[in-house]
Amino acid sequence: MDPDFLNAFIQPSTLDQFLTEDAIAKGEKRKLIKPTSSNNPKLEELKLFLTEWINKTLKEEHIVVKSLEEDLFDGLVLHHLLENLGSLKLDVDRIALTEKKQRQKLSVILEAVAKCLQLEESQLKWSVESILAKDLLSTLHLLVAIAKHFEPTLDLPPNVQVETITIETTSRGLKTSNAVEYITENKGNREAQSKDDAFDELFICAPDKLDAVKKALLQFVNQHVGKLGLNVKDIESQFSDGVILLLLIGQLEGYFLNLRNFFLTPASTMEMLHNVNLALELLAEGGLLNFPVNSE
């Protein structure tokens, strides 16, 4: 057995849990927060913040969450949260009492989350099984992703990181690896990146040249979206709903955006935010955006 496995756990009961024959199936991997990080003040701050955010959001529905992993595993709170934040109508029962029903319910909910956040399966940091197993790391990743998508101005505690251990069963026994994982983004890196932004420098050092830059950008945009019969006159207002930005990306990258993936005529702030989030994700995937942008 890997000696790191023994050193990673403080509580014998936790160790015993993973030494049982059926705790981890052969070839399966489990990533866990090390006990050395479980009392991390920043982690506790994030847990408290998310708990209070959920309770405030669902106050009118008289739902009170005390423990994130214990109260969210069956899908009931997640169901209410998504309906409240995103007006999503999910075709699942309100209450699932059996493990089979809970698994089915979580599958529908998490599929809706992945679709809403435009995430591929390989990008997910949670799963039906991990949420059902009351895994804290997966639950935190899920809640942070939901919060950032539906309430991008929410001031999540930054720089929350934990030490993790990944456990895998092999023919030779248990294999482990250690890592440090961020749950919320590194604010220090973000601030360092923002200092190097060329447009920030333009606003500060050469505001007299701003109109000339805007004119050049407008000309560039119309050169491409003009092929679609569109004409942009005001960058600030006409880019706010994400439609022009998405169509521009499609023109520049040479691909067609499926109209089912975004709202061509958004009728609400939520639909506009969906469009902008999709545009930012496409830019990030294309390697054109290497720093966070507030979609709102």
C-alpha positions in Angstrom: 0.0 0.0 0.0 1.1 3.5 -0.8 2.5 5.0 2.5 1.0 8.4 1.6 -2.4 6.9 2.0 -1.8 6.2 5.7 -0.4 9.6 6.3 -3.3 11.4 4.6 -5.8 10.5 7.2 -6.0 11.5 10.8 -9.2 9.7 11.9 -8.9 5.9 12.0 -12.7 5.7 11.1 -12.1 7.5 7.9 -9.2 5.2 7.0 -11.3 2.1 7.8 -14.0 3.3 5.5 -11.7 3.1 2.5 -10.0 -0.1 3.5 -13.2 -2.1 3.1 -13.3 -4.3 0.0 -16.3 -2.5 -1.6 -15.4 1.1 -0.7 -13.7 1.7 -4.0 -14.3 -0.5 -7.0 -11.3 -1.7 -9.0 -10.2 0.9 -11.4 -12.3 3.6 -9.7 -10.8 6.9 -8.5 -12.0 9.0 -5.6 -10.8 12.5 -4.8 -11.2 13.7 -1.3 -10.3 16.7 0.8 -7.5 15.8 3.2 -8.4 16.2 6.9 -5.5 18.7 7.1 -7.6 21.0 5.0 -11.0 20.3 6.6 -10.5 23.0 9.2 -9.1 25.5 6.8 -10.6 28.9 7.8 -11.1 29.9 4.1 -12.9 26.6 3.4 -15.1 27.2 6.4 -15.8 30.8 5.2 -16.9 29.5 1.8 -19.1 26.8 3.3 -20.8 29.4 5.5 -21.2 31.8 2.6 -22.8 29.2 0.4 -25.1 28.0 3.2 -26.3 31.5 3.9 -26.7 32.3 0.2 -28.9 29.2 -0.3 -31.0 29.9 2.8 -31.5 33.5 1.7 -32.4 32.5 -1.9 -34.9 29.9 -0.6 -36.2 31.8 2.4 -39.7 32.2 0.9 -39.9 28.5 0.4 -39.1 27.9 4.1 -36.0 25.7 3.2 -33.1 25.8 5.7 -29.8 24.3 4.9 -27.5 23.4 7.8 -24.9 21.1 6.2 -24.1 21.4 2.5 -23.2 17.8 1.8 -25.9 16.4 4.1 -28.8 18.6 2.9 -28.0 18.6 -0.8 -27.3 15.0 -1.7 -30.9 13.9 -2.4 -31.5 16.7 -5.0 -34.4 18.5 -3.2 -32.6 21.7 -2.4 -30.8 21.7 -5.7 -34.2 21.3 -7.4 -35.6 24.4 -5.6 -32.4 26.4 -6.1 -32.4 25.9 -9.9 -36.1 26.7 -10.2 -35.6 29.9 -8.1 -32.4 31.1 -9.8 -32.9 30.1 -13.4 -36.7 29.6 -13.7 -35.9 26.0 -14.7 -38.8 23.6 -14.7 -37.4 20.1 -14.1 -39.5 17.1 -14.8 -38.8 15.3 -11.6 -40.6 14.5 -8.3 -40.2 17.1 -5.6 -39.3 14.5 -3.0 -37.3 11.3 -3.7 -37.3 8.9 -0.8 -35.4 5.9 -2.2 -31.8 5.9 -3.4 -32.9 4.8 -6.9 -35.3 7.8 -7.1 -32.6 10.2 -5.7 -30.1 9.0 -8.3 -32.7 9.5 -11.1 -33.5 13.0 -9.8 -29.9 14.0 -9.4 -29.2 12.8 -13.0 -31.9 15.1 -14.4 -30.8 18.0 -12.2 -27.1 17.7 -13.1 -27.8 17.2 -16.8 -29.8 20.5 -16.7 -26.9 22.3 -14.9 -24.4 21.0 -17.5 -26.6 22.2 -20.3 -27.2 25.6 -18.7 -23.6 26.1 -18.0 -22.6 24.8 -21.5 -20.2 22.3 -19.9 -19.0 19.0 -21.5 -18.8 15.9 -19.3 -15.0 16.1 -19.2 -15.3 19.6 -17.7 -17.5 18.6 -14.8 -16.0 18.5 -11.3 -19.0 16.6 -9.8 -21.1 13.6 -10.7 -24.4 12.0 -9.6 -22.5 9.5 -7.6 -20.2 12.0 -5.8 -23.2 14.3 -4.8 -25.2 11.2 -3.7 -22.2 10.1 -1.7 -22.2 13.5 0.2 -18.8 14.4 -1.2 -18.0 17.9 0.0 -15.5 18.7 -2.7 -17.9 17.9 -5.5 -20.8 19.7 -3.7 -18.7 22.9 -3.3 -17.6 22.8 -7.0 -21.2 22.4 -8.1 -22.5 25.2 -5.9 -19.7 27.6 -6.9 -20.4 26.9 -10.6 -24.2 27.5 -10.1 -23.6 30.7 -8.1 -21.1 32.1 -10.7 -23.5 31.4 -13.6 -26.8 32.6 -12.2 -25.4 35.4 -9.9 -22.1 36.5 -11.4 -21.9 39.6 -9.1 -22.0 37.4 -6.0 -18.9 38.2 -4.0 -17.7 34.6 -3.3 -14.7 34.3 -0.9 -11.7 34.2 -3.2 -8.6 32.0 -3.2 -10.2 29.0 -1.5 -7.9 26.1 -2.0 -7.7 22.6 -0.4 -5.2 19.8 -0.3 -6.7 16.7 -1.9 -5.9 13.1 -2.1 -6.9 10.9 -5.1 -7.3 7.2 -4.2 -7.4 4.5 -6.9 -7.5 0.7 -6.6 -5.1 -1.2 -8.7 -4.0 -4.9 -9.0 -1.2 -4.0 -6.5 -3.5 -2.3 -4.0 -4.4 1.3 -3.3 -2.6 4.0 -5.2 -2.7 7.6 -4.1 -1.7 11.0 -5.3 -1.8 14.4 -3.6 -2.6 17.8 -5.1 -3.7 21.4 -4.2 -7.0 22.4 -5.8 -8.7 25.7 -6.1 -12.5 25.9 -5.4 -12.8 29.6 -6.1 -10.5 31.6 -8.3 -7.2 33.1 -7.3 -8.0 36.8 -6.9 -4.3 37.6 -6.8 -3.7 36.2 -10.3 -6.8 37.9 -11.6 -5.7 41.3 -10.2 -2.2 40.8 -11.7 -3.7 40.0 -15.1 -6.0 43.0 -15.0 -3.1 45.3 -14.4 -1.7 44.3 -17.7 -4.9 45.0 -19.7 -4.2 47.3 -22.6 -7.6 48.9 -22.4 -7.2 49.8 -18.7 -4.0 51.6 -19.7 -5.9 53.3 -22.5 -8.6 54.6 -20.2 -6.0 55.9 -17.7 -3.2 57.1 -19.8 -4.8 58.2 -23.1 -8.5 58.8 -22.8 -8.3 61.3 -25.7 -7.6 58.3 -28.0 -10.6 56.2 -26.8 -13.0 57.5 -29.5 -10.6 56.7 -32.3 -10.2 53.1 -30.9 -14.0 52.7 -30.6 -14.4 53.9 -34.1 -11.9 51.4 -35.4 -13.5 48.6 -33.4 -16.9 49.5 -34.8 -15.6 49.4 -38.3 -14.1 46.0 -37.7 -17.3 44.6 -36.2 -19.5 45.9 -39.1 -17.0 44.5 -41.6 -17.9 41.0 -40.4 -21.5 41.1 -39.1 -22.5 43.2 -42.1 -22.3 39.9 -44.1 -25.4 38.9 -42.0 -27.2 42.1 -42.8 -26.5 43.6 -39.4 -25.2 47.1 -38.6 -23.8 48.1 -35.2 -23.8 51.8 -34.3 -23.3 51.6 -30.5 -20.9 49.1 -29.1 -22.0 49.4 -25.5 -25.8 49.0 -26.0 -25.8 46.6 -28.9 -23.3 44.2 -27.3 -25.1 44.0 -24.0 -27.4 41.0 -24.8 -24.6 38.9 -26.2 -26.2 38.3 -29.6 -23.9 40.4 -31.8 -20.9 39.1 -29.9 -21.9 35.5 -30.6 -22.6 36.1 -34.2 -19.3 38.0 -34.5 -17.4 35.0 -33.0 -19.2 32.7 -35.4 -18.1 34.9 -38.4 -14.5 35.2 -37.3 -14.1 31.5 -36.4 -16.0 30.3 -39.5 -18.7 28.2 -37.8 -22.4 28.3 -37.4 -23.9 28.7 -34.0 -27.0 26.5 -33.5 -29.9 28.8 -32.7 -31.0 26.4 -30.0 -27.9 27.1 -28.0 -28.6 30.8 -27.5 -31.4 33.4 -27.5 -31.5 35.3 -30.7 -34.1 37.8 -29.3 -33.5 37.6 -25.5 -36.5 38.8 -23.5 -35.0 38.8 -20.0 -31.7 39.6 -18.2 -31.3 35.8 -17.6 -31.4 35.1 -21.3 -29.0 37.9 -22.0 -26.6 36.5 -19.3 -26.9 33.1 -20.9 -25.8 34.6 -24.3 -22.8 36.5 -22.8 -21.7 33.5 -20.7 -21.8 31.3 -23.9 -19.7 33.9 -25.8 -17.1 34.1 -23.0 -16.9 30.3 -22.9 -16.3 30.1 -26.7 -13.6 32.8 -26.4 -11.9 30.9 -23.6 -12.1 27.6 -25.5 -10.5 29.3 -28.4 -7.6 30.5 -26.3 -8.6 34.2 -26.8 -9.6 34.8 -23.2 -7.1 33.9 -20.4 -8.5 36.1 -17.6 -11.9 36.2 -15.9 -14.6 38.6 -17.3 -17.7 39.5 -15.3 -20.5 38.5 -17.7 -23.0 40.8 -16.0 
